[in-house]
Amino acid sequence: MEIPNIRYVACVNICLDLHMFSYSRFFIFFLVISCSFFFGQQKSRDTFLIKGANWEQMADYVSFFEDKSQKLSLEEVLKLERNHQFRKKKEYRVFNSRYTRSDFWFVLPIKNVSEKDLQLVWSFYNNNFKVDFYDITKAKNARLLAQVSPEQMIDERPFDSRALCLPFTLKPKEFKKILAKINITNANQIYFLSDVTTVEDMLFWEQNYAMTVGQFLGYFSFMCLFNIFLFFILKQEVHLWHGFYVFSIILFTLNENIVDVLLLPKWLYHFLLNFPKMFWLLVSLIFCIKVFQLFTDQKRNFPRLYRVLFFCRNLIIVTVVIQFLLCVFFNVQDTIAYEFSIFSDSLLLLVSILVFVSIIYQSIKGDKNSIYFLVASLFILIAFINYMLDAIWQMQLFYFQPGNILVGMMVEVSLLTAIFIVIIVKQSRENRKQFEVKSVENQKLSKMMLNLQEEERKEIAQEIHDGVGSHLSGLKLYIQNIFESKKPIQEDVKSDILRQMKNIYEDLRNISHQLMPAFIEDSKISDLLTNKFEQYQRQFPNIRFGFQENIEGAKLSQTERLHTYRMITALVDNAIKHSECTEINCQIYYEDKHLEITVEDNGIGFNLDSDFSGIGIRSVKSRVNYLKGNINIESNKDGSIFIISIPIK
């Protein structure tokens, strides 16, 4: 019979060694043979026949027994084996006990049908259990061959391999029956792949596999550092969380591919050994949700979904903290830890599905960043479905070495990082254009402000010349005539002089308030405006003035207070001079980090298309632009209304 070469078979069937979305601490048994060609006579199903580097499907020969009590002795197990109480699972490519607290005993009958000695290795690919190997070829003289556990470092094991292995020798025509007892250490399931092969093939496979996984780990390490570097350069939170997400993937990869024993120092390896791979998947899911929410701005665009995922993320954080404490202080087989691990596994599955549904929903709604995230995560989604089919029904649709989940992670991390870079470059170009536009606008605004300042100065100079100057000139002539007449100054003359001087003082005071309102540095804008409207009411008794304010909580800078005061007084002055109104109302209030200003009159209105040449309205619009606000104006024959919104930092 021609049998496929062991290297080919191992490359095809190691696929289940990576299974990101599996329930925690799965173990793999029975090497997969995806391509087996049978020619000629069918051999006996009682003994695993091996010749050189060629071999048959081992699952047909290995049988097992589940010890639910965990108390069976070696003698009792041998008796059960002789009485044919062991059974086979040859229809399965892997051994999967589902959730269990049992011990399992496996028997492998094997015979060397070649004409030379064979150095062989029986391997179990997982690190969540310990294995005791016995030679039971002669049941009465059964002896312990080796004890292998994850706690042992490479140099402490009987065979230098990341897998739990038993090396043994078969002489020509020699038959052996080997018994393996599997006892769970830090898992709630037994799920593993196993094979028997020559030492040469085993070392060849391990070397190539380690190199492949090492390349993935190197790539993830680079991506982790690169995203953290982006965070420090751009100060964008999404890059920091993405770096943490990649780091959690690294920890999962170390555990999942059993390379932590090869790469980590002894103290760190023994500490991390307490945590199953599902723990790192929970941690990575926390970071994945955070990256998705920040990248798509879910809080603003999809607030309901944001609240749901925010709750789920907090629930996972609490679960991770509890599981961390349980892993440190308890054995996973203890009742509390065992039940809680089932809960955490179920939570991982449900929230993962919810995240994918959210991504798809937001993509259907047309959110561009959600579509990007869906494209990046699509392979992970497909790999997850493929894994579920394989874990539940042992039906795998496809396989990419060294594992679908690991490849999916690499694709997701690569695409997300590439999308981040494209967005950064695009935003940089847009910011540059906006800066250029803003620079031109600021130049125009500065020029306009300078022109307005000159016009205001001319207007103030005109008021001083026409008002205060003419009054002073008249008062001067009046006093000069009194002195030249050499007559006693009457009381009514003195009163007249004092009245004119008081008018001049009031004019100067009004002009000084226009230049700088009194106490603008340390006065509240509400107090300044209240006093100003009281002054308006005294000066123009034929107009009814109304002022309402509610700006509690608004912390305005001196510049903002000054420009706000200027805008309101300019609009009121403009209404007094030109609108022929009998009522002016002003409201100012603070809401949602914006200062909202409304000035309304019941005058004759003005033409919005042509009546903007006056210094008053142009000054107001310039100040609004300077404060990065916006202004809306409505005017008709029944009056005018100005609505101004100013953002307050």
C-alpha positions as CSV (number, residue, x, y, z in Angstrom):
1,M,0.0,0.0,0.0
2,E,1.3,3.5,-0.9
3,I,0.9,6.0,1.9
4,P,1.4,9.8,1.6
5,N,4.7,11.2,3.0
6,I,4.4,12.4,6.6
7,R,5.6,15.9,5.8
8,Y,2.8,16.4,3.3
9,V,0.2,15.0,5.8
10,A,1.4,17.1,8.6
11,C,1.3,20.3,6.5
12,V,-2.3,19.6,5.5
13,N,-3.6,18.5,8.9
14,I,-2.0,20.9,11.4
15,C,-4.7,23.4,10.4
16,L,-6.7,22.9,13.6
17,D,-3.7,23.9,15.6
18,L,-4.9,27.6,15.2
19,H,-8.5,28.2,16.2
20,M,-9.0,31.7,17.5
21,F,-12.8,31.5,18.2
22,S,-12.8,28.0,19.8
23,Y,-14.1,27.5,23.2
24,S,-11.3,27.9,25.8
25,R,-8.5,25.3,26.1
26,F,-9.5,23.1,23.2
27,F,-7.2,20.2,22.6
28,I,-6.4,18.5,19.3
29,F,-6.2,14.7,18.7
30,F,-5.9,12.4,15.7
31,L,-3.9,13.7,12.7
32,V,-6.0,14.8,9.7
33,I,-5.4,13.0,6.5
34,S,-7.1,15.1,3.8
35,C,-5.6,13.1,1.0
36,S,-5.1,9.4,1.6
37,F,-4.8,7.0,-1.3
38,F,-5.6,3.4,-0.7
39,F,-4.4,0.8,-3.2
40,G,-4.3,-3.0,-2.8
41,Q,-5.1,-5.1,0.2
42,Q,-6.8,-3.6,3.3
43,K,-4.7,-4.0,6.4
44,S,-5.8,-5.1,9.8
45,R,-7.6,-2.4,12.0
46,D,-6.1,-3.7,15.2
47,T,-2.5,-2.5,14.9
48,F,-1.0,0.7,13.6
49,L,1.5,-0.4,11.0
50,I,4.4,1.9,10.3
51,K,7.2,1.6,7.8
52,G,10.0,4.2,7.3
53,A,8.5,7.7,6.9
54,N,5.2,6.4,5.5
55,W,2.2,5.7,7.7
56,E,-1.6,5.1,7.8
57,Q,-4.4,7.1,9.4
58,M,-3.7,6.8,13.1
59,A,-7.3,7.6,14.1
60,D,-8.4,4.1,12.9
61,Y,-6.2,2.5,15.6
62,V,-6.3,4.7,18.7
63,S,-9.0,4.0,21.2
64,F,-9.9,5.9,24.4
65,F,-11.7,5.7,27.7
66,E,-13.2,8.5,29.7
67,D,-12.6,8.4,33.5
68,K,-15.3,10.7,34.9
69,S,-14.3,9.9,38.5
70,Q,-10.6,10.8,37.8
71,K,-9.7,8.1,40.3
72,L,-9.0,5.0,38.2
73,S,-5.7,3.3,38.8
74,L,-3.4,1.9,36.1
75,E,-4.5,-1.7,37.0
76,E,-8.2,-0.8,36.7
77,V,-7.6,0.9,33.3
78,L,-5.6,-2.1,32.0
79,K,-8.5,-4.4,33.0
80,L,-10.9,-2.2,31.1
81,E,-8.7,-2.2,28.1
82,R,-8.5,-6.0,28.1
83,N,-12.3,-6.2,28.4
84,H,-12.6,-4.0,25.3
85,Q,-14.2,-1.1,27.2
86,F,-12.2,1.4,25.2
87,R,-13.8,2.9,22.2
88,K,-12.8,4.7,19.0
89,K,-13.7,8.0,17.3
90,K,-12.3,7.2,13.9
91,E,-14.9,9.4,12.2
92,Y,-13.4,12.5,13.8
93,R,-10.2,14.2,12.6
94,V,-9.6,15.7,16.1
95,F,-10.4,14.6,19.6
96,N,-12.9,17.0,21.2
97,S,-14.3,16.2,24.6
98,R,-16.4,19.4,24.8
99,Y,-16.6,20.8,28.4
100,T,-15.4,18.1,30.8
101,R,-13.7,17.5,34.1
102,S,-12.8,13.9,33.2
103,D,-9.4,12.2,32.7
104,F,-8.9,10.4,29.4
105,W,-6.9,7.3,28.6
106,F,-5.7,6.6,25.1
107,V,-4.2,3.3,23.7
108,L,-2.0,3.1,20.6
109,P,-1.0,-0.4,19.3
110,I,1.8,0.1,16.8
111,K,4.2,-2.2,14.9
112,N,7.3,-1.6,12.8
113,V,6.9,-3.6,9.6
114,S,10.2,-2.4,8.2
115,E,13.6,-4.1,8.3
116,K,15.4,-1.3,10.3
117,D,15.1,0.4,13.6
118,L,12.8,3.4,13.7
119,Q,13.1,6.4,16.0
120,L,9.5,7.6,16.5
121,V,7.6,10.4,18.3
122,W,4.0,10.4,19.6
123,S,3.0,14.0,19.7
124,F,0.0,15.9,21.3
125,Y,-0.4,19.5,20.0
126,N,-1.7,21.5,22.9
127,N,-0.4,22.9,26.2
128,N,-3.5,22.6,28.5
129,F,-2.9,19.1,29.9
130,K,-0.2,16.8,31.1
131,V,0.4,13.3,29.7
132,D,1.6,10.1,31.4
133,F,2.9,7.5,28.9
134,Y,3.0,3.8,29.8
135,D,4.3,0.8,27.9
136,I,1.5,-1.9,28.3
137,T,2.8,-4.3,25.7
138,K,3.0,-6.8,28.5
139,A,0.1,-5.9,30.7
140,K,1.6,-7.6,33.8
141,N,4.8,-5.6,33.5
142,A,3.3,-2.2,32.5
143,R,5.9,0.5,33.1
144,L,5.9,4.3,33.1
145,L,7.8,5.7,30.1
146,A,7.6,9.5,30.6
147,Q,5.6,12.3,32.2
148,V,5.2,15.4,30.1
149,S,3.4,18.6,31.2
150,P,3.2,22.2,30.0
151,E,5.1,23.3,33.2
152,Q,8.2,21.7,31.9
153,M,10.6,23.8,29.8
154,I,12.0,22.5,26.6
155,D,15.2,21.2,28.2
156,E,13.2,19.4,30.9
157,R,11.1,17.3,28.4
158,P,11.9,13.9,27.0
159,F,11.8,15.5,23.5
160,D,12.8,19.0,22.5
161,S,9.4,20.2,21.0
162,R,6.7,22.7,21.7
163,A,4.3,19.8,21.7
164,L,3.9,17.2,24.4
165,C,5.8,14.2,23.0
166,L,7.0,10.7,23.8
167,P,10.1,9.6,21.8
168,F,10.5,5.8,21.5
169,T,12.2,3.2,19.4
170,L,10.8,0.3,17.4
171,K,13.0,-2.5,16.3
172,P,12.3,-4.4,13.1
173,K,9.0,-6.3,13.4
174,E,8.6,-5.1,17.0
175,F,5.1,-4.5,18.3
176,K,4.3,-2.1,21.2
177,K,1.1,-1.0,22.9
178,I,1.4,2.5,24.5
179,L,-1.1,3.9,27.0
180,A,-1.4,7.7,27.4
181,K,-3.2,9.3,30.3
182,I,-4.4,12.9,29.8
183,N,-5.2,15.1,32.7
184,I,-6.4,18.7,32.3
185,T,-4.3,21.4,33.9
186,N,-5.6,24.8,32.8
187,A,-8.6,24.1,30.5
188,N,-12.2,23.0,30.6
189,Q,-12.0,20.9,27.4
190,I,-9.8,18.4,25.7
191,Y,-9.3,19.3,22.1
192,F,-6.1,18.3,20.3
193,L,-4.4,17.0,17.2
194,S,-2.0,14.1,17.5
195,D,0.4,12.1,15.3
196,V,3.1,9.5,15.3
197,T,6.0,10.1,13.0
198,T,9.8,9.7,12.7
199,V,12.1,12.0,14.6
200,E,13.5,13.4,11.3
201,D,10.1,14.3,10.0
202,M,9.1,15.8,13.4
203,L,12.1,18.1,13.6
204,F,11.7,19.1,9.9
205,W,8.1,20.0,10.5
206,E,8.7,21.9,13.8
207,Q,11.5,23.9,12.3
208,N,9.4,25.1,9.3
209,Y,6.4,25.8,11.4
210,A,8.4,27.8,14.0
211,M,9.9,29.9,11.3
212,T,6.4,30.6,9.8
213,V,4.9,31.6,13.1
214,G,8.0,33.6,14.0
215,Q,7.4,35.7,10.8
216,F,3.8,36.4,11.9
217,L,4.9,37.3,15.4
218,G,7.6,39.7,14.0
219,Y,5.0,41.3,11.7
220,F,2.5,41.8,14.6
221,S,5.3,43.2,16.8
222,F,6.2,45.8,14.1
223,M,2.5,46.7,13.6
224,C,2.1,47.1,17.4
225,L,5.1,49.5,17.7
226,F,4.1,51.3,14.5
227,N,0.5,52.1,15.7
228,I,1.8,53.3,19.1
229,F,4.3,55.5,17.2
230,L,1.4,56.9,15.3
231,F,-0.4,57.7,18.5
232,F,2.5,59.7,19.9
233,I,2.9,61.6,16.6
234,L,-0.7,62.3,15.8
235,K,-2.2,62.2,19.3
236,Q,-5.2,60.2,18.0
237,E,-6.6,57.7,20.5
238,V,-7.6,55.1,17.9
239,H,-3.9,54.3,17.1
240,L,-3.1,53.6,20.8
241,W,-6.0,51.2,21.2
242,H,-5.1,49.5,17.9
243,G,-1.6,49.0,19.2
244,F,-3.0,47.4,22.3
245,Y,-5.3,45.2,20.1
246,V,-2.3,44.0,18.1
247,F,-0.4,43.3,21.3
248,S,-3.2,41.1,22.6
249,I,-3.1,39.2,19.3
250,I,0.6,38.6,20.0
251,L,-0.2,37.1,23.4
252,F,-2.9,34.9,21.9
253,T,-0.6,33.7,19.1
254,L,2.1,32.7,21.6
255,N,-0.4,30.6,23.5
256,E,-2.4,29.2,20.5
257,N,0.7,28.1,18.6
258,I,2.5,26.7,21.7
259,V,5.5,28.9,20.9
260,D,5.5,30.7,24.3
261,V,7.6,27.8,25.7
262,L,10.2,28.6,23.0
263,L,10.3,32.4,23.2
264,L,9.5,33.5,26.8
265,P,11.7,33.3,29.9
266,K,10.8,30.7,32.4
267,W,9.2,33.0,35.0
268,L,7.0,34.7,32.4
269,Y,6.1,31.5,30.7
270,H,4.9,29.9,33.9
271,F,2.9,33.0,34.8
272,L,1.1,33.3,31.4
273,L,0.5,29.5,31.4
274,N,-2.3,30.2,34.0
275,F,-4.2,32.0,31.4
276,P,-6.0,30.1,28.6
277,K,-6.1,31.4,25.0
278,M,-9.8,32.5,25.4
279,F,-8.6,35.0,28.0
280,W,-6.5,36.8,25.5
281,L,-9.3,36.7,22.9
282,L,-11.6,38.4,25.5
283,V,-8.9,41.1,26.0
284,S,-8.4,41.5,22.2
285,L,-12.2,41.9,21.8
286,I,-12.2,44.8,24.3
287,F,-9.6,46.6,22.2
288,C,-11.3,45.7,18.9
289,I,-14.6,47.2,20.1
290,K,-12.9,50.4,21.2
291,V,-11.0,50.7,17.8
292,F,-14.3,50.2,15.9
293,Q,-16.2,52.7,18.0
294,L,-13.5,55.4,17.6
295,F,-12.8,54.7,14.0
296,T,-16.4,54.9,12.9
297,D,-17.3,57.7,15.4
298,Q,-20.1,55.4,16.6
299,K,-21.0,57.6,19.6
300,R,-22.2,60.4,17.3
301,N,-23.3,58.5,14.2
302,F,-25.0,55.4,15.8
303,P,-25.7,56.3,19.4
304,R,-27.9,53.4,20.2
305,L,-25.5,50.8,18.9
306,Y,-22.7,52.7,20.8
307,R,-24.6,52.3,24.1
308,V,-25.1,48.6,23.5
309,L,-21.4,47.9,22.6
310,F,-20.3,50.2,25.4
311,F,-22.2,48.0,27.9
312,C,-20.8,44.8,26.3
313,R,-17.3,46.2,26.5
314,N,-17.7,47.1,30.1
315,L,-19.2,43.6,30.8
316,I,-16.2,42.0,29.1
317,I,-13.8,44.1,31.2
318,V,-15.4,42.9,34.4
319,T,-15.3,39.4,33.1
320,V,-11.6,39.6,32.3
321,V,-10.8,41.0,35.7
322,I,-12.7,38.2,37.4
323,Q,-11.2,35.5,35.2
324,F,-7.7,37.0,35.9
325,L,-8.2,36.5,39.6
326,L,-9.6,33.0,39.1
327,C,-6.7,32.0,37.0
328,V,-4.2,33.3,39.5
329,F,-5.8,31.9,42.7
330,F,-7.8,28.9,41.5
331,N,-7.5,25.9,39.2
332,V,-9.8,26.0,36.2
333,Q,-11.3,22.7,37.2
334,D,-12.6,24.2,40.5
335,T,-16.3,24.6,40.4
336,I,-16.4,28.4,40.4
337,A,-13.6,28.8,37.9
338,Y,-15.1,26.0,35.6
339,E,-18.6,27.5,35.5
340,F,-17.3,31.0,35.0
341,S,-15.0,29.9,32.1
342,I,-18.1,28.5,30.3
343,F,-19.8,31.9,30.9
344,S,-16.8,33.8,29.6
345,D,-16.6,31.6,26.5
346,S,-20.3,32.1,25.7
347,L,-19.9,35.8,26.3
348,L,-17.0,35.9,23.8
349,L,-19.0,34.2,21.2
350,L,-22.2,36.3,21.6
351,V,-20.4,39.7,21.7
352,S,-18.2,38.7,18.7
353,I,-21.4,38.0,16.7
354,L,-22.9,41.3,17.9
355,V,-19.8,43.2,16.8
356,F,-19.9,41.7,13.3
357,V,-23.7,42.4,13.1
358,S,-22.9,46.1,14.1
359,I,-20.2,46.4,11.5
360,I,-22.5,45.0,8.8
361,Y,-25.5,47.1,9.9
362,Q,-23.4,50.3,9.8
363,S,-22.0,49.4,6.4
364,I,-25.5,48.9,5.0
365,K,-26.4,52.3,6.4
366,G,-23.6,53.7,4.2
367,D,-21.1,54.7,6.8
368,K,-17.8,54.9,4.9
369,N,-15.5,54.0,7.8
370,S,-17.7,51.0,8.7
371,I,-17.4,49.7,5.2
372,Y,-13.6,50.0,5.5
373,F,-13.7,48.1,8.8
374,L,-16.0,45.4,7.3
375,V,-13.5,44.9,4.4
376,A,-10.6,44.6,6.9
377,S,-12.5,42.2,9.1
378,L,-14.2,40.1,6.4
379,F,-11.6,37.3,6.4
380,I,-11.8,37.0,10.2
381,L,-15.5,36.6,9.9
382,I,-15.2,33.9,7.2
383,A,-12.5,32.2,9.2
384,F,-14.7,32.3,12.3
385,I,-17.6,30.6,10.4
386,N,-15.1,28.0,9.0
387,Y,-13.9,27.3,12.5
388,M,-17.4,26.9,13.9
389,L,-18.2,24.4,11.2
390,D,-15.0,22.5,11.9
391,A,-15.4,22.6,15.7
392,I,-19.1,21.5,15.7
393,W,-19.4,19.3,12.6
394,Q,-15.8,18.6,11.8
395,M,-16.3,20.2,8.4
396,Q,-13.6,22.5,7.2
397,L,-14.2,24.5,4.0
398,F,-10.6,25.8,3.5
399,Y,-7.3,26.2,5.2
400,F,-4.4,28.7,5.0
401,Q,-1.2,27.8,6.7
402,P,-0.3,28.4,9.5
403,G,-4.0,28.9,10.4
404,N,-7.1,30.7,9.1
405,I,-7.5,32.8,12.2
406,L,-3.9,33.9,12.3
407,V,-3.9,34.8,8.6
408,G,-7.2,36.6,9.1
409,M,-5.7,38.6,11.9
410,M,-2.8,39.6,9.7
411,V,-5.1,40.7,6.9
412,E,-7.3,42.7,9.4
413,V,-4.3,44.4,11.1
414,S,-2.6,45.2,7.7
415,L,-5.7,46.6,6.1
416,L,-6.7,48.7,9.1
417,T,-3.2,50.1,9.4
418,A,-3.2,50.8,5.7
419,I,-6.6,52.5,6.0
420,F,-5.3,54.6,8.9
421,I,-2.3,55.7,6.8
422,V,-4.5,56.6,3.8
423,I,-6.9,58.6,6.0
424,I,-3.9,60.4,7.7
425,V,-2.5,61.4,4.3
426,K,-5.9,62.5,3.1
427,Q,-6.6,64.5,6.2
428,S,-3.2,66.0,6.0
429,R,-3.9,67.2,2.5
430,E,-7.3,68.5,3.5
431,N,-5.8,70.3,6.5
432,R,-3.2,71.9,4.3
433,K,-5.9,73.1,1.9
434,Q,-8.1,74.4,4.8
435,F,-5.0,76.1,6.3
436,E,-4.4,77.9,3.0
437,V,-8.0,78.9,2.7
438,K,-8.1,80.0,6.3
439,S,-4.9,81.9,5.8
440,V,-6.4,83.9,2.9
441,E,-9.6,84.4,4.9
442,N,-7.7,85.6,7.9
443,Q,-5.8,88.0,5.7
444,K,-9.0,89.4,4.3
445,L,-10.5,89.5,7.8
446,S,-7.5,91.3,9.2
447,K,-7.7,93.9,6.4
448,M,-11.4,94.3,7.0
449,M,-10.9,94.7,10.7
450,L,-8.2,97.4,10.1
451,N,-10.5,99.2,7.7
452,L,-13.4,99.0,10.2
453,Q,-11.1,100.3,13.0
454,E,-10.1,103.3,10.8
455,E,-13.8,103.9,10.0
456,E,-14.7,103.7,13.7
457,R,-11.9,106.1,14.5
458,K,-13.1,108.5,11.9
459,E,-16.7,108.2,13.3
460,I,-15.5,108.8,16.9
461,A,-13.3,111.7,15.7
462,Q,-16.3,113.1,13.9
463,E,-18.5,112.7,17.0
464,I,-15.8,114.5,19.2
465,H,-15.5,117.3,16.6
466,D,-19.2,117.7,16.0
467,G,-20.4,117.0,19.5
468,V,-17.8,117.6,22.3
469,G,-15.8,120.0,20.2
470,S,-18.7,122.2,19.2
471,H,-20.1,122.2,22.7
472,L,-16.7,123.2,24.2
473,S,-16.3,125.9,21.6
474,G,-19.7,127.3,22.4
475,L,-19.1,127.1,26.1
476,K,-15.8,128.8,25.6
477,L,-17.4,131.8,23.8
478,Y,-20.2,131.9,26.3
479,I,-17.8,132.1,29.3
480,Q,-15.5,134.5,27.4
481,N,-18.5,136.9,26.9
482,I,-19.4,136.7,30.6
483,F,-15.9,137.6,31.6
484,E,-15.7,140.4,29.1
485,S,-18.9,142.0,30.3
486,K,-17.5,142.5,33.8
487,K,-21.0,142.0,35.3
488,P,-21.7,139.9,38.3
489,I,-22.4,136.3,37.3
490,Q,-26.0,135.4,38.0
491,E,-27.0,132.1,39.6
492,D,-29.0,131.0,36.5
493,V,-25.8,131.7,34.4
494,K,-23.8,129.5,36.7
495,S,-26.4,126.7,36.5
496,D,-26.4,127.0,32.7
497,I,-22.6,126.7,32.6
498,L,-22.7,123.6,34.8
499,R,-25.4,122.0,32.7
500,Q,-23.4,122.5,29.5
501,M,-20.3,121.1,31.2
502,K,-22.4,118.1,32.4
503,N,-23.6,117.4,28.8
504,I,-20.0,117.6,27.6
505,Y,-19.0,115.1,30.3
506,E,-21.8,112.7,29.3
507,D,-20.7,113.0,25.6
508,L,-17.1,112.2,26.5
509,R,-18.2,109.3,28.8
510,N,-20.3,107.8,26.0
511,I,-17.4,108.1,23.6
512,S,-15.0,106.5,26.1
513,H,-17.5,103.6,26.5
514,Q,-17.4,103.1,22.7
515,L,-13.6,102.9,22.8
516,M,-13.6,100.5,25.8
517,P,-16.6,99.7,27.9
518,A,-16.1,100.3,31.6
519,F,-14.5,97.5,33.6
520,I,-14.5,95.2,30.5
521,E,-11.5,93.3,32.0
522,D,-13.3,92.1,35.1
523,S,-17.0,92.8,34.6
524,K,-19.6,90.2,33.6
525,I,-21.0,90.7,30.1
526,S,-24.5,90.5,31.5
527,D,-23.9,93.4,33.9
528,L,-22.3,95.5,31.2
529,L,-25.3,95.0,28.9
530,T,-27.9,95.5,31.6
531,N,-26.3,98.9,32.4
532,K,-26.1,99.7,28.7
533,F,-29.8,99.0,28.1
534,E,-30.8,101.1,31.2
535,Q,-28.8,103.9,29.6
536,Y,-30.6,103.4,26.3
537,Q,-33.9,103.6,28.1
538,R,-33.0,106.9,29.7
539,Q,-31.6,108.4,26.5
540,F,-34.5,107.2,24.2
541,P,-37.7,107.1,26.4
542,N,-39.9,106.9,23.3
543,I,-38.5,103.4,22.5
544,R,-39.2,100.4,24.8
545,F,-36.0,98.3,25.4
546,G,-36.1,94.7,26.6
547,F,-33.0,92.6,27.7
548,Q,-33.0,89.0,28.8
549,E,-29.9,86.9,29.6
550,N,-29.0,83.4,30.8
551,I,-25.3,82.8,30.3
552,E,-24.5,81.0,33.5
553,G,-21.6,78.6,33.0
554,A,-20.2,80.5,30.0
555,K,-16.5,81.4,30.6
556,L,-15.8,84.2,28.1
557,S,-12.4,85.6,27.5
558,Q,-11.9,89.4,27.5
559,T,-11.8,89.4,23.7
560,E,-15.1,87.5,23.5
561,R,-16.7,89.8,26.1
562,L,-15.6,92.9,24.2
563,H,-16.7,91.7,20.7
564,T,-20.0,90.5,22.1
565,Y,-20.6,93.9,23.7
566,R,-19.6,95.6,20.5
567,M,-21.9,93.5,18.3
568,I,-25.0,94.0,20.5
569,T,-24.5,97.8,20.9
570,A,-23.8,98.2,17.2
571,L,-27.0,96.4,16.3
572,V,-29.1,98.4,18.8
573,D,-27.5,101.7,17.7
574,N,-28.2,100.8,14.1
575,A,-31.9,100.1,14.9
576,I,-32.2,103.3,16.9
577,K,-30.8,105.4,14.0
578,H,-32.4,103.8,11.0
579,S,-35.3,101.5,11.8
580,E,-37.9,104.0,13.1
581,C,-38.8,101.3,15.7
582,T,-40.7,101.7,18.9
583,E,-39.4,98.5,20.5
584,I,-36.1,96.7,20.6
585,N,-35.5,93.3,22.4
586,C,-32.3,91.5,23.0
587,Q,-31.7,88.0,24.3
588,I,-28.4,86.3,25.1
589,Y,-28.0,82.8,26.5
590,Y,-25.5,80.0,26.7
591,E,-26.3,76.5,25.4
592,D,-24.3,73.5,24.2
593,K,-21.0,75.4,24.3
594,H,-22.4,78.2,22.1
595,L,-23.3,81.8,22.9
596,E,-26.7,82.5,21.2
597,I,-27.5,86.2,20.6
598,T,-30.8,87.6,19.3
599,V,-31.5,91.3,18.6
600,E,-35.0,92.2,17.3
601,D,-36.9,95.4,16.4
602,N,-40.3,96.3,15.0
603,G,-39.0,99.0,12.6
604,I,-39.4,99.4,8.9
605,G,-36.8,96.9,8.0
606,F,-34.2,97.1,5.2
607,N,-33.1,95.5,1.9
608,L,-30.9,92.5,2.7
609,D,-29.4,92.7,-0.8
610,S,-28.2,96.3,-0.8
611,D,-28.2,97.8,2.7
612,F,-25.0,96.3,4.0
613,S,-22.7,99.2,3.3
614,G,-23.2,100.8,6.8
615,I,-20.3,100.5,9.2
616,G,-22.5,99.0,11.9
617,I,-23.7,95.8,10.2
618,R,-20.3,95.3,8.5
619,S,-18.6,95.6,11.9
620,V,-20.9,93.0,13.3
621,K,-20.3,90.5,10.5
622,S,-16.6,91.0,10.8
623,R,-16.6,90.3,14.5
624,V,-18.8,87.2,14.0
625,N,-16.3,85.9,11.5
626,Y,-13.4,86.7,13.8
627,L,-15.0,84.6,16.6
628,K,-15.7,81.8,14.1
629,G,-19.5,82.1,14.5
630,N,-22.4,82.5,12.2
631,I,-25.1,85.1,11.7
632,N,-28.6,84.9,10.3
633,I,-30.6,88.0,9.3
634,E,-34.3,88.4,8.5
635,S,-35.9,91.7,7.7
636,N,-39.2,92.9,6.3
637,K,-41.6,95.8,6.7
638,D,-42.6,94.5,10.2
639,G,-39.1,94.6,11.5
640,S,-35.7,92.9,11.6
641,I,-34.1,90.1,13.6
642,F,-30.4,89.2,13.9
643,I,-29.5,85.7,15.3
644,I,-25.8,85.2,16.1
645,S,-24.2,81.9,17.3
646,I,-20.6,82.1,18.7
647,P,-18.7,78.9,19.8
648,I,-17.2,79.2,23.2
649,K,-14.2,77.0,24.0
